[in-house]
Amino acid sequence: METLSLPDTNTIKERAALISIGVKVLLAAGKLVAGLMSGSLALLSEAANNIGDVAIVLFSFVAIKIANKPADEDHPYGHAKVESLAALIETGFLFALMIYISAEAIKRLTGHEEIDVVPSALSFGVLIVSIVVDSARWYSLNRVAKATRSEALAADALNFASDIVAATLAILGLAAVHFGFPQGDALAALGVAIFIGIAGIGLAQRTINSLTDAAPPGLIEQVKAIAGSVPGVISIRSLRLRPAGAEVLGDVSFTVARTLPLERVIMIKEEIRAAVTERHPEVSMTITAQPIALDNETVLERVLLIAAKRHVPVHHIIVQEIDGRTSVSFDVEIDSQMPHGQAHEIVSGLEFDVRKELGSEIEVDTHMEPLEPHELPGRDAPPDIRAQIAAALIERAASAGMITDVHNVRVRETPAGLVVNYHCRVDPNLSVENVHDHVDDLDHMAQADFPAIARIVGHAEPIEA
């Protein structure tokens, strides 16, 4: 079914309610006149039902207008529950009408009240027209109620459906009287009352479920399955849904590996939202992620995670197993201008968190390294210097034999010395460690050839097939 925007939904709901009011007024007037002329309790019951429906539909219209108001400070979830309240009041009216009609029908059946019923062409004509009109309005309202998820319009559609059955019973009752069975009218009226009661029970159950925030049947299981199937979701911890007019509001909490980067967690949240919206556009949820430790986390991953949480760069992490004990050592990069006492406190806090995570018996050793400045003012070095360094890099790489195609050599002059960047190619089957060692050796040879080089960065690319 086509998804409607909120302004379109509101307009359609209000228009449907107004049409229902006009139809109910005309039908009530026709049935009242025909009922008074024929003396038929079934027909008068139908007229009373329609007159009451007019008041209820008017109330539904007002309720829809209020429900369409946007959320405010006092009603952060909007005013959609007003429709449920209107449906509840309509339920009460249906039960009251059922009791009244039943009492009148029993009086006639037991002989406490005798009224001559005179069936006429007008009586039958009004009821037949009523069935046709009620059928058209039931179909239209039922379709609009489903498209807009309006509880008030759904209650109105149920009213029109009950009117169809009630009018049919009234015709049968009048026909029975016409063919010499005077009790047929009272029995038809009793049937109308019973049907109104059955309709009221169904409406009451649905309305109470809405007012008590009962989740739509089966929806929690469906949404949980959709959210749980998104890659990266380990498990669904909690899921709550509750109807609010045309929407279903709720929240879902799921678990992810705590080693995932924040950007990936945010992406998983959006993937859950998109997947649920595609299948159930009426559902609007608050999505939260709970990071948890997995059994297959390595010591390296755990140390890197702790350092990332403290925003402290670490590298050269070495993990050793010695006589059943674990030993971890790593370098910590600290601002070179920071006082040593302050730096030691930062590193000690990092060591404490590592022991807390991995166990107090673990050995943790750290080495502080001055964090080099990330921003250096500079300019391109003269072309002859760049050419000399590029030639030296190509010659050294050729003599080593493992690095080829040195290219894109850039040399800049900075207050700290020359900064050199270059690209090269290596065998794609080599390990990262081997490539690092060969590039590192080339860097050291270049710095030995040109002592003015303060920093050299070599970027290795795989040799293309």
JODADA-V468562 format. One record per pair of residues at least 24 apart in sequence whose C-alpha atoms are under 7 Angstrom apart, sorted by the first residue. I is the first residue (numbers start at 0). GAP is how many residues later the second one is. If there is no record, write none. Layout:
i & gap
I & GAP
I & GAP
//
This chain:
i & gap
0 & 146
8 & 139
9 & 58
13 & 47
13 & 50
15 & 125
16 & 40
16 & 44
20 & 33
20 & 36
20 & 37
23 & 26
23 & 29
23 & 30
24 & 29
26 & 103
29 & 96
30 & 95
33 & 88
33 & 89
37 & 79
37 & 80
37 & 81
37 & 82
38 & 76
38 & 77
38 & 78
38 & 79
39 & 77
39 & 145
40 & 144
40 & 145
40 & 148
41 & 128
41 & 143
41 & 144
41 & 146
41 & 147
42 & 127
44 & 56
44 & 144
45 & 120
45 & 121
55 & 34
56 & 99
58 & 27
59 & 26
59 & 92
79 & 164
79 & 165
80 & 163
80 & 164
82 & 68
82 & 69
82 & 162
83 & 67
83 & 68
83 & 123
83 & 126
83 & 127
85 & 66
86 & 64
86 & 65
86 & 68
86 & 120
87 & 116
87 & 119
90 & 109
90 & 112
90 & 113
93 & 102
93 & 103
93 & 106
94 & 102
94 & 105
97 & 95
97 & 96
97 & 98
97 & 99
100 & 88
100 & 89
100 & 92
101 & 88
101 & 91
104 & 81
104 & 82
104 & 84
104 & 85
107 & 78
108 & 74
108 & 77
118 & 55
118 & 59
123 & 47
126 & 40
126 & 44
130 & 33
130 & 36
133 & 26
133 & 29
133 & 30
134 & 29
147 & 98
148 & 96
148 & 97
149 & 95
149 & 96
150 & 94
154 & 48
161 & 33
161 & 34
161 & 37
165 & 26
209 & 33
212 & 29
212 & 30
213 & 28
214 & 26
214 & 27
214 & 28
222 & 53
225 & 49
225 & 50
226 & 45
229 & 41
229 & 42
231 & 24
231 & 36
245 & 36
246 & 35
246 & 36
247 & 34
247 & 35
247 & 36
248 & 34
248 & 35
248 & 36
249 & 34
249 & 35
249 & 36
250 & 34
250 & 35
250 & 36
251 & 33
251 & 34
251 & 35
251 & 36
252 & 34
252 & 35
252 & 36
252 & 37
253 & 34
253 & 35
253 & 36
254 & 34
254 & 35
254 & 36
254 & 37
255 & 33
255 & 34
255 & 35
255 & 36
256 & 34
256 & 35
256 & 36
256 & 37
257 & 33
257 & 34
257 & 35
258 & 46
302 & 51
305 & 47
305 & 48
306 & 43
324 & 37
325 & 36
325 & 37
326 & 35
326 & 36
326 & 37
327 & 35
327 & 36
327 & 37
328 & 35
328 & 36
328 & 37
329 & 35
329 & 36
329 & 37
330 & 35
330 & 36
330 & 37
330 & 38
331 & 34
331 & 35
331 & 36
331 & 37
332 & 35
332 & 36
332 & 37
332 & 38
333 & 34
333 & 35
333 & 36
333 & 37
334 & 35
334 & 36
335 & 34
335 & 35
335 & 36
375 & 38
376 & 37
377 & 34
377 & 35
377 & 36
378 & 33
378 & 34
378 & 35
379 & 31
379 & 32
379 & 33
380 & 30
380 & 31
380 & 32
385 & 24
385 & 25
391 & 54
392 & 53
395 & 46
396 & 45
401 & 24
415 & 38
416 & 35
416 & 36
416 & 37
417 & 34
417 & 35
417 & 36
417 & 37
418 & 34
418 & 35
418 & 36
418 & 37
419 & 35
419 & 36
419 & 37
420 & 35
420 & 36
420 & 37
421 & 35
421 & 36
421 & 37
422 & 35
422 & 36
422 & 37
423 & 35
423 & 36
423 & 37
424 & 35
424 & 36
424 & 37
424 & 38
425 & 34
425 & 35
425 & 36
425 & 37
426 & 35
426 & 36
427 & 34
427 & 35
//
